[in-house]
Amino acid sequence: MAGATMLGPGRWSSACDAKASGAGVGRAARWLVVVCAWCIAGGWAEGEGGRLFECWDVGASNRVQVLVPGDAGSLTDALRGVARWTIPGSSWVVVRLGPGSHEQRGTLTVHHPFGARLGIVGACDGGSPATVLRWSGPTDGIYVGQNHALGELGDLRIENASPALRGNASGVLADEGGHIWCGSNVVVSGFYYGFTARRNGTIRCQGTAVERSGDAGYFAYMGGHIDACRSRSRGADDRGQGLGSGYVAEYGGSIDAGEAVAEGCFLAGFQALSGGSIRAAQSIARDNEGHGYRVRDCGVIVAHGHQAPGNARGAVSNPFGDGVFVER
């Protein structure tokens, strides 16, 4: 299929690897070039915007995209528009956002009955996300809960523009058995928590990044699980509360952080406490103001082959002697 790459069963990238001809082609022009390439190749069904807000069976082996702007004026409108669509197992629906900033109001809750076959995908420029979903104030960004799923987030920068007013909000939140699948080209910036999985929620976000979080960049809590292999968390800092770690697992939460990198964090690069556990094989905790790895209250970190250079308070902390840190 021209200009598209298979990511997994039913998943297609937004063609970040496609090269627009001519050095002077800008983001908007590149967006049009990519969309036109798909249309010519016959990879996506056209003209389905008119079916928004209707009951519609997408049909077997069909791939449909909804353009924002274009078919819908906003991401919220697009999700409302497909809310009554039936998406069979062999089909896929993508809400595709153009480059630039898309301002959001309130939490974007995704509870589509066929959400495992629904994607929200942006544009990219030189390999970096060119689409920004921007919130302000103390509100979570994208929320999936109550055993619902979101099949893909891709090529997006998810940003809180007012960190001073963010409260304890999360950029991406899976709750109460909800599941979220992210492509690697997703960055969360400025939220108090970047990716949060709690109460048996799960997030697969390998290769993603979190910047300028508060308590934690990646936070697994009360039985939540995050697959964050090869991810990066930078600058977690809430020094007013004595908090700020790149990866935190707590109250039975778990994180797979193999080959992950935590740097520039106030308290620790990786922290497991209150029965939380982190697999951090081949991970790197570097240049943190606190420790590289911190365990307490029966928290467990297994960090075979880890590296911990340049941490101001040392590589490993077990302040009460009741945590477990395994390095070989």
C-alpha positions in Angstrom: 0.0 0.0 0.0 1.6 3.3 -1.1 2.6 5.7 1.7 1.4 3.5 4.6 3.1 1.1 7.0 1.4 -1.8 8.8 1.7 -1.3 12.6 -0.1 -4.4 13.7 -3.4 -6.1 13.0 -5.6 -3.4 11.4 -3.2 -0.6 12.2 -1.6 1.8 9.7 0.8 4.6 10.3 0.2 8.1 9.0 3.1 7.7 6.6 5.7 9.7 8.6 8.3 8.0 6.4 6.7 9.4 3.2 9.0 12.1 1.7 7.3 15.1 0.1 9.1 16.2 -3.0 10.8 19.5 -2.9 12.7 21.0 0.0 10.2 23.9 0.3 7.1 21.8 0.9 5.6 22.9 4.3 3.5 21.0 6.8 0.2 21.7 5.3 1.4 20.8 1.8 3.0 17.6 3.0 -0.3 16.7 4.7 -2.2 17.1 1.4 0.5 15.1 -0.5 0.1 12.2 1.9 -3.7 12.2 1.9 -3.8 12.4 -1.9 -1.3 9.5 -2.1 -3.6 7.4 0.0 -6.6 8.3 -2.1 -4.8 7.4 -5.3 -3.7 4.1 -3.9 -7.2 3.3 -2.9 -6.1 2.6 0.7 -8.9 4.5 2.4 -12.6 4.9 1.6 -13.5 8.5 0.6 -16.7 10.5 1.1 -17.7 8.9 4.4 -17.9 12.2 6.2 -21.5 12.4 5.1 -22.3 9.4 7.3 -21.2 11.1 10.5 -23.8 11.1 13.2 -25.7 8.2 11.5 -26.0 4.6 12.4 -23.7 2.9 9.9 -22.1 -0.5 9.4 -18.6 0.1 8.1 -18.6 -3.3 6.4 -16.1 -6.1 6.3 -12.5 -5.4 5.3 -13.0 -1.7 5.0 -10.7 1.1 6.1 -12.3 4.5 6.6 -10.7 7.8 7.7 -12.4 10.9 9.0 -10.4 14.1 8.4 -10.1 17.0 10.9 -10.5 19.6 9.6 -12.5 18.5 6.6 -15.1 15.9 7.4 -15.4 17.3 11.0 -14.5 20.6 12.5 -12.9 19.2 15.7 -11.7 15.9 17.2 -14.7 16.0 19.6 -17.1 16.3 16.7 -15.4 13.5 14.8 -15.7 11.1 17.7 -19.3 12.0 18.2 -19.9 11.5 14.5 -18.6 7.9 14.5 -20.2 7.0 17.9 -23.0 4.9 16.2 -20.8 3.2 13.6 -20.4 -0.5 13.8 -16.8 -1.5 13.0 -16.3 -5.3 12.3 -13.1 -7.1 13.2 -11.6 -6.9 9.8 -12.2 -3.1 9.5 -10.6 0.0 10.8 -11.6 3.7 11.3 -9.1 6.5 11.8 -9.8 10.0 12.9 -6.9 11.8 11.1 -5.9 15.2 12.4 -4.1 17.8 10.3 -0.9 19.5 11.4 -0.9 22.4 13.9 -2.6 23.0 17.2 -6.0 21.5 18.0 -7.3 23.2 21.2 -9.3 20.9 23.5 -11.9 21.7 26.2 -12.3 19.2 29.0 -11.4 15.5 29.1 -11.7 13.6 25.8 -13.5 10.4 26.8 -13.3 7.6 24.3 -15.9 4.9 25.0 -16.8 3.7 21.6 -18.3 0.1 21.6 -15.8 -0.8 18.8 -12.9 1.3 20.1 -10.3 -1.4 19.7 -10.7 -0.7 15.9 -10.7 3.1 16.2 -7.6 5.3 15.9 -6.7 8.9 16.5 -3.7 9.8 14.4 -2.0 13.1 13.6 0.5 14.3 11.1 4.3 14.4 11.4 7.2 16.5 10.1 10.7 15.1 9.9 9.8 12.2 12.1 8.3 14.4 14.9 4.7 15.0 15.7 3.3 18.0 13.7 -0.1 17.7 15.4 -0.6 19.1 18.9 -3.6 18.3 21.1 -3.6 21.1 23.6 -5.4 21.4 26.9 -5.2 24.1 29.7 -6.0 23.8 33.3 -6.7 20.8 35.7 -8.3 18.3 33.3 -7.2 14.9 32.1 -6.4 14.7 28.4 -7.5 11.4 26.8 -9.5 9.0 29.0 -10.5 5.4 28.4 -12.2 3.4 31.1 -14.9 0.9 32.1 -13.3 -1.9 30.0 -13.4 0.2 26.8 -10.4 0.4 24.4 -8.8 2.8 22.0 -7.0 1.0 19.2 -4.4 3.6 18.4 -2.9 7.0 19.3 -0.2 8.0 16.8 1.9 10.9 15.6 0.6 13.3 18.3 2.0 15.8 20.9 -0.4 15.8 23.8 0.2 19.0 25.8 -1.0 20.9 28.8 -0.3 24.6 28.1 -0.8 25.7 31.7 1.4 23.5 33.9 1.0 25.8 36.9 -2.8 25.1 36.8 -2.7 21.5 35.8 -3.7 20.0 39.2 -3.0 16.2 39.2 -4.3 15.6 35.7 -3.0 12.9 33.3 -2.3 13.3 29.6 -3.3 9.8 28.7 -5.4 7.8 31.3 -6.6 4.2 31.2 -8.9 3.4 34.1 -11.1 0.6 35.4 -10.0 -2.0 32.8 -9.7 0.4 29.9 -6.9 -0.2 27.3 -5.0 2.3 25.1 -2.5 1.4 22.4 0.0 4.1 21.4 2.4 4.2 18.5 6.0 5.3 19.3 5.6 8.8 17.9 3.6 10.2 20.8 4.9 12.8 23.2 3.1 14.0 26.4 4.2 17.3 27.8 3.2 19.5 30.8 0.7 17.2 32.5 1.2 16.2 36.2 1.2 12.6 35.0 2.1 11.7 31.4 0.7 8.2 31.0 -1.4 6.8 33.9 -2.9 3.2 34.2 -4.9 2.6 37.3 -7.5 0.1 38.6 -6.6 -2.6 36.1 -6.3 -0.2 33.2 -3.5 -0.9 30.7 -1.5 1.2 28.3 0.9 0.0 25.6 3.2 3.0 24.8 6.5 1.6 23.7 8.9 4.2 22.4 6.9 7.2 23.6 8.2 10.2 25.6 7.0 12.4 28.5 8.3 15.8 29.3 7.9 18.2 32.3 5.6 16.0 34.3 5.0 16.5 38.1 4.8 13.4 40.3 5.5 10.9 37.5 6.0 10.7 33.7 4.7 7.1 33.6 2.4 6.1 36.6 1.0 2.6 37.2 -1.4 2.6 40.2 -3.7 0.1 42.0 -3.2 -2.8 39.6 -2.7 -0.8 36.4 0.0 -1.8 33.9 2.0 0.2 31.4 4.2 -1.3 28.7 6.7 1.5 28.3 9.7 -0.3 26.8 12.2 2.0 25.0 10.4 5.1 26.3 11.9 8.3 27.8 10.8 10.4 30.7 12.5 13.8 31.2 12.1 16.5 33.8 9.5 15.1 36.3 9.5 17.7 39.1 7.2 18.6 41.9 9.8 19.6 44.4 7.3 21.5 46.5 5.8 18.2 47.4 9.1 16.3 47.4 8.0 14.4 44.3 9.1 13.9 40.7 10.1 10.5 39.2 10.3 9.4 35.6 8.5 6.0 36.3 6.4 5.2 39.3 4.7 1.9 40.2 2.5 2.0 43.3 -0.2 -0.1 45.1 0.2 -3.1 42.9 0.8 -1.2 39.7 3.4 -2.5 37.3 5.6 -1.1 34.5 7.7 -2.8 31.9 10.4 -0.2 31.3 13.0 -2.3 29.6 15.5 0.0 27.8 13.7 3.1 29.1 15.6 6.3 29.9 14.8 8.6 32.9 16.7 11.8 33.2 16.6 15.2 34.9 14.0 14.2 37.5 13.8 15.7 41.0 13.3 12.6 43.2 14.3 9.5 41.2 14.5 8.1 37.7 12.6 5.0 38.6 10.6 4.4 41.8 8.6 1.4 43.1 6.7 1.6 46.3 3.7 0.1 48.2 3.9 -3.2 46.4 4.4 -1.7 42.9 6.9 -3.3 40.6 9.1 -2.2 37.6 11.0 -4.3 35.2 13.8 -2.0 34.1 16.3 -4.3 32.3 18.9 -2.4 30.3 17.4 0.9 31.5 19.2 4.2 32.0 18.7 6.6 34.9 21.0 9.6 34.4 21.5 13.1 35.6 18.6 13.0 38.1 18.7 15.5 41.0 17.8 12.6 43.3 18.6 8.9 42.9 18.6 6.8 39.8 16.4 4.0 41.3 14.4 4.1 44.5 12.5 1.4 46.3 10.4 1.4 49.5 7.4 -0.1 51.2 7.8 -3.5 49.5 8.3 -2.0 46.0 10.4 -4.0 43.6 12.6 -2.9 40.7 14.5 -5.5 38.6 17.1 -3.7 36.6 19.4 -6.2 35.0 22.1 -4.4 33.0 21.1 -1.0 34.1 23.2 2.2 34.0 23.0 5.0 36.5 25.5 7.8 35.7 25.4 11.3 37.1 22.6 11.0 39.7 23.2 13.7 42.4 22.2 11.4 45.3 23.5 8.1 44.0 22.5 5.2 41.9 20.1 3.3 44.3 18.0 4.3 47.3 16.2 1.9 49.7 15.5 4.4 52.5 13.6 2.1 54.9 15.3 -1.2 53.9 11.9 -2.7 52.9 12.1 -2.4 49.2 13.8 -4.8 46.7 16.3 -3.8 44.0 17.7 -6.5 41.8 20.5 -5.7 39.4 21.7 -9.1 38.3 
